[in-house]
């Protein structure tokens, strides 16, 4: 059986996760925990933590654990503040572990997996496992764009890893 679709999904997800990781690495340290927009939602670390949580929950299989949110290293991302969020090095530890788990899940995926029905609890994301992956990519892209805008506002080139 051919796995050209799942190979494409792995490739695109790998580039997306590499882009996120690079943004975290290059973000100006002095701006990492400072509000970068119209309200306190726009703290770079908060957005980056949210991205790590999305990868962990939606790609690495965290959604299977009913206690997932309770086990997050820095709590619920939406409630996080500059005082409770990690520095870049600590976030990278969580992000790297999350990416490793996500890659393991993605490696197990084939084209038949992508075509299989989604779990009832995640039905709002689509009808198939492919729908769930596409939803995750949309979510990651949305917030990667926010972080890239913050990079530009801080005089740093935006990050896009395409190949």
Backbone bond lengths (Angstrom), bond angles and torsions (degrees), N, CA, C in turn:
res aa  C-N    CA-C-N  psi(-1)  N-CA   C-N-CA  omega(-1)  CA-C   N-CA-C  phi
1 X - - - 1.454 - - 1.526 109.39 -
2 X 1.294 115.90 138.70 1.460 121.86 178.82 1.528 110.56 -77.46
3 X 1.306 116.22 146.20 1.462 121.49 177.54 1.522 110.90 -124.85
4 X 1.323 116.81 34.40 1.455 119.48 -176.60 1.529 112.58 -64.17
5 X 1.332 118.41 -32.81 1.468 119.98 178.39 1.522 110.95 -71.90
6 X 1.314 117.80 -45.87 1.467 119.68 179.40 1.526 110.86 -67.04
7 X 1.329 117.66 -31.85 1.466 120.14 174.54 1.534 110.10 -63.45
8 X 1.326 116.82 -41.82 1.465 120.51 177.10 1.526 111.47 -63.73
9 X 1.315 116.69 -42.43 1.469 120.47 178.76 1.525 109.80 -60.83
10 X 1.327 117.16 -46.69 1.471 120.62 178.77 1.530 110.84 -59.76
11 X 1.319 116.73 -44.26 1.467 121.08 -179.60 1.530 110.69 -60.66
12 X 1.333 116.41 -49.80 1.472 119.76 -177.80 1.527 111.30 -66.65
13 X 1.310 117.78 -39.55 1.456 120.50 178.90 1.528 110.33 -66.67
14 X 1.331 117.16 -39.20 1.460 120.95 178.04 1.532 110.57 -60.84
15 X 1.308 117.43 -44.36 1.473 120.89 179.87 1.530 110.84 -67.38
16 X 1.320 116.66 -36.88 1.463 120.72 177.79 1.525 110.69 -64.11
17 X 1.321 116.65 -45.94 1.466 120.06 -179.46 1.526 111.39 -68.24
18 X 1.336 117.34 -36.05 1.468 120.49 176.74 1.530 110.62 -65.70
19 X 1.322 117.12 -37.73 1.466 120.91 177.13 1.526 110.15 -62.21
20 X 1.314 116.52 -46.93 1.474 121.22 179.80 1.527 109.96 -60.19
21 X 1.312 116.84 -47.10 1.465 120.21 -177.91 1.535 110.47 -61.29
22 X 1.317 117.12 -42.24 1.463 120.81 -179.37 1.524 111.00 -65.78
23 X 1.312 117.57 -39.49 1.464 120.37 176.77 1.526 109.78 -58.70
24 X 1.328 117.14 -45.88 1.468 120.49 179.23 1.525 109.91 -60.34
25 X 1.323 117.38 -42.86 1.470 121.59 -178.84 1.523 112.90 -62.35
26 X 1.342 117.45 -41.57 1.470 119.90 -172.35 1.521 114.21 -93.92
27 X 1.323 117.45 -7.63 1.460 118.74 -176.46 1.530 109.27 -61.20
28 X 1.332 117.65 134.53 1.468 119.77 -179.58 1.532 111.10 -57.06
29 X 1.315 116.23 122.08 1.472 121.91 -175.57 1.524 112.55 -56.24
30 X 1.322 116.95 -37.79 1.468 120.12 -177.15 1.531 112.45 -71.06
31 X 1.336 117.40 -12.20 1.471 121.67 179.60 1.522 112.70 -108.18
32 X 1.324 117.67 -5.66 1.459 123.66 -172.20 1.529 113.73 -56.12
33 X 1.309 117.67 -38.24 1.473 121.88 -176.33 1.532 112.53 -112.10
34 X 1.326 116.68 18.14 1.467 120.69 -179.70 1.524 110.42 -105.30
35 X 1.314 115.55 145.00 1.467 121.17 176.91 1.523 108.72 -62.18
36 X 1.334 115.98 132.54 1.465 122.41 -175.88 1.525 112.70 -118.52
37 X 1.303 118.15 15.23 1.452 119.63 -176.59 1.509 111.05 -154.86
38 X 1.312 115.82 -158.90 1.458 120.38 -173.44 1.531 115.45 -70.95
39 X 1.345 116.95 -15.48 1.464 118.34 179.79 1.525 110.22 -153.43
40 X 1.312 116.18 179.34 1.462 121.78 -173.03 1.523 114.15 -70.38
41 X 1.312 118.21 -6.88 1.464 120.50 174.57 1.528 110.41 -62.78
42 X 1.324 116.50 -37.60 1.459 122.48 -170.82 1.523 113.16 -86.66
43 X 1.322 115.99 62.92 1.459 122.63 170.89 1.530 105.29 -102.43
44 X 1.327 118.85 123.12 1.466 119.39 -176.16 1.524 113.64 -49.93
45 X 1.325 117.38 -44.46 1.459 119.78 -179.10 1.527 111.08 -64.07
46 X 1.298 117.23 -35.43 1.466 120.30 179.60 1.527 110.54 -64.49
47 X 1.325 115.79 -44.57 1.467 120.11 179.16 1.531 109.94 -65.47
48 X 1.339 117.17 -43.68 1.463 120.48 179.33 1.528 110.92 -63.96
49 X 1.317 116.67 -39.94 1.470 120.22 177.19 1.533 109.45 -63.19
50 X 1.312 117.08 -42.43 1.465 120.34 177.12 1.531 110.30 -58.05
51 X 1.324 117.76 -42.86 1.463 120.76 178.26 1.530 111.35 -60.71
52 X 1.328 116.25 -43.12 1.468 119.93 178.19 1.530 110.41 -62.36
53 X 1.320 116.78 -40.58 1.462 121.16 179.57 1.531 110.32 -66.49
54 X 1.328 117.58 -40.17 1.469 120.68 177.78 1.525 110.27 -61.34
55 X 1.327 117.10 -45.92 1.463 120.17 178.04 1.525 109.51 -60.40
56 X 1.325 116.17 -45.91 1.463 121.32 -178.12 1.528 111.48 -62.20
57 X 1.328 116.93 -45.67 1.466 120.87 -176.92 1.523 112.38 -75.76
58 X 1.329 116.73 -50.35 1.464 120.34 -169.57 1.518 114.82 -88.76
59 X 1.333 117.70 -29.73 1.462 120.14 -175.66 1.532 111.43 -106.78
60 X 1.317 116.69 -41.31 1.467 120.82 -176.54 1.530 112.70 -84.66
61 X 1.316 117.73 -0.44 1.461 120.75 173.79 1.517 115.86 93.72
62 X 1.325 117.95 8.91 1.453 120.62 -179.88 1.518 113.95 -57.60
63 X 1.321 117.15 -26.94 1.473 120.88 -179.82 1.532 111.96 -59.95
64 X 1.322 117.24 -19.68 1.467 121.26 -179.88 1.533 112.21 -75.48
65 X 1.323 116.95 -16.39 1.465 122.25 -177.09 1.529 109.30 -99.08
66 X 1.336 118.32 114.09 1.465 119.67 -178.97 1.539 112.98 -63.96
67 X 1.325 117.31 -19.08 1.470 121.47 178.96 1.523 112.39 -100.89
68 X 1.323 117.14 18.45 1.461 121.79 -175.35 1.529 112.23 -51.47
69 X 1.316 117.43 -53.61 1.467 120.79 -175.47 1.525 111.72 -61.98
70 X 1.311 116.92 -38.33 1.469 120.62 179.87 1.529 112.16 -65.11
71 X 1.315 117.10 -22.81 1.469 121.35 -177.32 1.531 113.40 -94.39
72 X 1.314 117.65 -1.11 1.470 119.70 -178.97 1.528 110.45 -63.42
73 X 1.329 117.65 139.57 1.465 120.31 -173.71 1.527 114.91 -66.80
74 X 1.323 117.77 -25.43 1.467 120.50 -178.38 1.527 111.98 -124.21
75 X 1.328 115.46 21.93 1.452 120.29 178.73 1.514 112.80 78.55
76 X 1.322 114.79 -172.61 1.464 121.19 179.00 1.526 108.80 -66.23
77 X 1.318 117.07 127.57 1.466 120.87 -173.74 1.526 112.04 -61.77
78 X 1.318 117.41 -33.90 1.467 120.20 -176.36 1.528 111.59 -68.79
79 X 1.312 117.23 -24.45 1.465 121.24 179.53 1.529 112.27 -94.63
80 X 1.313 117.48 -3.73 1.461 121.89 -176.01 1.526 111.68 -68.56
81 X 1.308 114.64 146.60 1.464 122.09 177.38 1.521 108.49 -128.12
82 X 1.311 116.23 170.46 1.466 120.37 177.70 1.522 111.28 -55.94
83 X 1.314 116.80 -30.68 1.468 120.66 -179.15 1.531 113.03 -75.63
84 X 1.316 117.82 -24.74 1.472 120.36 -176.73 1.525 113.17 -104.46
85 X 1.313 117.24 -9.88 1.464 120.84 -177.28 1.528 111.28 -84.59
86 X 1.334 116.38 153.98 1.470 120.15 -177.99 1.527 113.36 -84.31
87 X 1.333 114.81 162.29 1.460 119.13 170.86 1.533 108.12 -72.73
88 X 1.313 116.75 174.96 1.460 120.54 -175.74 1.528 112.36 -61.95
89 X 1.323 117.06 -42.07 1.460 120.15 -177.58 1.531 111.07 -62.70
90 X 1.325 116.56 -42.91 1.467 119.74 179.73 1.527 111.55 -69.28
91 X 1.317 117.06 -37.86 1.459 118.71 177.67 1.524 109.95 -64.99
92 X 1.336 117.64 -38.69 1.456 120.62 179.07 1.530 111.82 -61.15
93 X 1.315 118.27 -33.18 1.463 120.75 176.84 1.531 109.41 -61.45
94 X 1.332 117.31 -48.97 1.471 121.17 178.40 1.531 110.47 -65.56
95 X 1.331 117.32 -44.70 1.458 120.98 -179.01 1.525 110.99 -61.33
96 X 1.317 117.66 -44.47 1.468 120.57 179.88 1.525 111.52 -62.42
97 X 1.329 117.08 -42.20 1.463 120.39 178.41 1.530 110.22 -64.43
98 X 1.314 115.98 -39.52 1.464 121.60 179.17 1.525 110.71 -65.50
99 X 1.320 116.40 -45.13 1.464 120.78 178.88 1.526 110.19 -61.87
100 X 1.310 117.41 -41.36 1.478 120.24 178.51 1.525 110.67 -60.88
101 X 1.341 117.01 -43.35 1.479 119.85 178.21 1.531 110.68 -65.65
102 X 1.323 116.08 -39.98 1.469 119.79 179.81 1.527 110.66 -63.90
103 X 1.319 117.09 -43.18 1.465 119.88 179.27 1.522 111.14 -63.06
104 X 1.316 116.97 -36.23 1.465 120.65 177.03 1.535 110.24 -63.44
105 X 1.332 116.40 -44.65 1.474 119.96 177.66 1.524 110.78 -63.84
106 X 1.320 117.06 -42.72 1.458 120.72 -178.64 1.522 111.76 -66.61
107 X 1.322 117.26 -33.97 1.463 120.97 178.75 1.526 111.05 -63.25
108 X 1.311 116.46 -34.04 1.473 121.07 -179.18 1.531 112.56 -76.52
109 X 1.304 117.52 -10.26 1.456 122.69 -175.59 1.528 110.55 -83.81
110 X 1.323 116.68 141.17 1.461 122.08 172.03 1.526 108.06 -131.43
111 X 1.314 116.67 -179.01 1.464 119.69 -177.73 1.523 112.07 -61.96
112 X 1.325 117.42 -35.06 1.465 120.07 178.01 1.527 110.62 -65.05
113 X 1.323 116.55 -36.66 1.469 120.19 177.01 1.521 109.87 -61.45
114 X 1.325 116.91 -45.96 1.466 120.78 -179.18 1.523 112.09 -59.53
115 X 1.315 116.09 -33.98 1.470 120.87 -178.37 1.516 112.91 -84.09
116 X 1.309 117.97 -8.68 1.468 119.68 -177.19 1.525 111.01 -75.70
117 X 1.334 116.53 153.85 1.463 120.90 -178.07 1.536 111.61 -63.64
118 X 1.291 114.32 148.86 1.460 120.83 177.14 1.527 109.40 -78.56
119 X 1.311 116.23 154.92 1.461 121.08 176.81 1.527 108.95 -64.72
120 X 1.307 116.01 147.33 1.468 120.85 -177.47 1.526 111.88 -55.73
121 X 1.315 117.63 -40.26 1.463 121.09 -177.62 1.531 112.64 -64.55
122 X 1.331 116.75 -22.36 1.466 120.15 179.51 1.522 111.63 -108.83
123 X 1.322 117.37 17.12 1.453 121.66 -177.09 1.518 114.58 -58.62
124 X 1.311 117.09 -23.78 1.465 120.88 178.52 1.527 112.08 -67.43
125 X 1.348 116.89 -13.09 1.462 120.86 -178.87 1.526 112.37 -89.35
126 X 1.309 117.59 -15.24 1.452 121.33 -177.26 1.510 110.42 150.04
127 X 1.318 115.56 -173.23 1.463 120.26 -179.02 1.528 112.03 -98.01
128 X 1.324 117.44 -21.99 1.461 120.98 -174.95 1.531 110.86 -125.28
129 X 1.319 114.81 169.45 1.470 119.94 174.39 1.528 110.33 -62.33
130 X 1.322 117.29 -32.34 1.463 120.14 174.93 1.521 110.34 -60.76
131 X 1.329 116.84 -39.83 1.463 120.12 177.27 1.516 111.89 -59.47
132 X 1.334 117.21 -39.07 1.466 120.95 178.76 1.520 111.13 -66.76
133 X 1.329 117.26 -40.46 1.469 121.26 178.23 1.528 110.11 -65.69
134 X 1.327 116.68 -43.38 1.468 119.88 178.90 1.525 110.85 -63.21
135 X 1.325 117.11 -39.57 1.462 120.51 176.93 1.527 109.87 -61.56
136 X 1.318 117.20 -45.15 1.468 120.68 179.49 1.527 110.45 -61.23
137 X 1.311 117.77 -43.42 1.466 120.35 178.45 1.526 111.88 -62.38
138 X 1.336 116.73 -38.86 1.469 119.99 177.23 1.523 110.51 -63.01
139 X 1.329 116.26 -45.38 1.467 121.12 179.80 1.526 110.58 -61.63
140 X 1.322 116.46 -46.22 1.463 120.49 179.69 1.521 111.37 -63.67
141 X 1.319 117.37 -40.17 1.463 121.33 -180.00 1.525 111.30 -65.53
142 X 1.313 116.49 -40.82 1.463 121.19 179.43 1.530 110.50 -56.02
143 X 1.316 116.09 -52.01 1.465 119.58 -174.36 1.531 112.53 -80.43
144 X 1.327 117.43 -24.46 1.464 119.61 172.15 1.526 109.12 -64.18
145 X 1.311 116.18 -38.60 1.466 120.31 176.24 1.524 111.99 -61.41
146 X 1.330 116.40 -40.82 1.471 119.70 177.04 1.528 110.65 -60.36
147 X 1.320 116.17 -46.26 1.464 119.47 -179.64 1.524 111.58 -66.17
148 X 1.323 117.46 -37.55 1.458 119.69 177.82 1.527 111.20 -65.00
149 X 1.321 117.22 -37.53 1.467 119.86 176.01 1.526 110.00 -63.78
150 X 1.318 117.04 -40.08 1.460 120.93 177.36 1.531 110.90 -63.80
151 X 1.336 116.75 -38.62 1.466 119.54 175.73 1.524 110.40 -59.56
152 X 1.330 116.48 -48.61 1.462 120.62 -179.99 1.524 111.29 -59.70
153 X 1.330 116.24 -42.20 1.466 120.50 178.85 1.522 112.16 -62.86
154 X 1.329 116.80 -22.24 1.460 122.06 179.75 1.529 112.19 -102.32
155 X 1.336 116.66 15.49 1.454 120.78 174.73 1.517 115.81 77.49
156 X 1.342 116.77 18.56 1.460 121.84 179.53 1.524 108.35 -113.48
157 X 1.328 116.68 138.73 1.471 120.54 178.78 1.528 110.17 -61.61
158 X 1.321 114.64 145.60 1.463 118.29 176.83 1.530 109.45 -70.47
159 X 1.326 115.25 162.35 1.460 122.39 -174.93 1.525 109.38 -113.29
160 X 1.318 115.56 130.03 1.455 121.95 174.69 1.515 107.17 -146.32
161 X 1.310 117.30 108.82 1.462 121.40 178.20 1.518 106.78 -99.03
162 X 1.318 115.21 107.09 1.462 120.51 -174.01 1.524 113.20 -100.10
163 X 1.311 117.24 -27.63 1.480 120.25 -175.19 1.496 110.96 -127.80
